[in-house]
Amino acid sequence: MTLTLPGAYAHCLRLARSHYENFPVASVFLPKRLREPISVIYAFARTADDFADEGDLAPEVRLAKLDAYVAGLDAINNGNAIEDPVLIALKDVMSKHALPAQLFYDLLTAFRMDVTKKRYANYDEVLHYCRHSANPVGRLLLHLYNLATPVNLAHSDAICSALQLINFWQDIGQDYHENNRIYLPQDEMARYGVTEDHLRQSRTDAAMHNLMAMQIERTRRLLLSGSPLGCVLPGRMGFELRLTFHGGLRVLQALETQRDDAFTRPRLKANDWLAMMWGALTRKQ
């Protein structure tokens, strides 16, 4: 039986509400008219991410599932029939909001990299991953708001890439031990005298500290370069972005203070949340 469009939307909303993420799904700060399309975008990204990471599937099985999603996007673009509920809803959202199909292909490229690429030779390679994994989300939101100007897109890319890097720096140990992934650029590890033994042993010595201090400062500069976007977006969405922006700054600050431990994920405290709220409300950069 072919799933109806309302049924497809309901499926995506259930999926979005069943996962806890930093993605602003059905947030109270989002306009009601955008909660449904954002839940569909989230459902697409969450499902594809699960293909790449969840369970004990063999790499070739994961890639086959991602290839099936690529074929689904092709079917949407070519006007062919589709049966997957996420793709049924996504086709409607893409049509109603004129969302560029390439941004969804970019997300799938990042998820394929999650399966096939475990090391990054240099910072440009890491940013290449960010451009596919994180930046499309910010760009899609700008398209939903009809604010996808070149300047806004550039600022969004800076914020999204920085937030992706922050996630890497706070999960160095977990990424290595659970998924054998190292997002620290290999050439910079060598330059600072850091080896995989540091990650294997969770060792924070002077070399590891200096490497992380450089990563944190560079990421902070990148995040700050996108800050004007928080004052451009209207109302609740602008507030949500500013809150996320200040959250990123607080995490970087927490990472900086963990001088002797680069491998424990920092936890934001009540005073951090108060500072984030104040920064978001006062539009402080």
C-alpha angles and dihedrals in degrees: 000000000000113000115240121236093248088050091051091051091048090052091053093048091051090050093049093049093048094062129066112217140143087251107112096242114172089338116178086235093062123088109256092238090062100046093083098050091043090052088054093050089048092049090053093049094042094050093047091046089053089052089056100041118013127091129357101296119150115251092249090054091050091050091048090054091049090048088054089056090050088053088049091055089048089053091051091050092047096045094244126150118274131188105186108106094220092052092045090056092040092055089056094046093048090051097046095046101031092237115182110249090213091071090062091047087051091055090052090050089057092049090051088052088054087062100040108029123063102159134045119211097206145352093273089060090051091050089048088059091047091051088060102033104040112012096064090062093057092044092051091053091051090051090051088054093044088238100114097133119152092252094048092047091052092050091046091051090053093051095044094047091048092050090050090051091049089055089052094049094049093048102042095126096042093049091051100044099038102035106013089239127144117187094176106106109258094221092053092047088055092046092055095040096250119145135182087264087073089059095040091052096033087235119171108190130150092282093052092044093051092048092051093045089058093047092049095049093047091048091049091054091050092049093048091050089065096047097105089072091070090065094045101054113083131242120321096004091055090050091049091051093047090049091052091045093054090044088058091051091050092051090050090050091050091050089050093054092052089081094156098040123049093166106062115090108237119239119215114230133209093270090052091055091048090052091048092051092047092050092048094048096045094041088235114171 
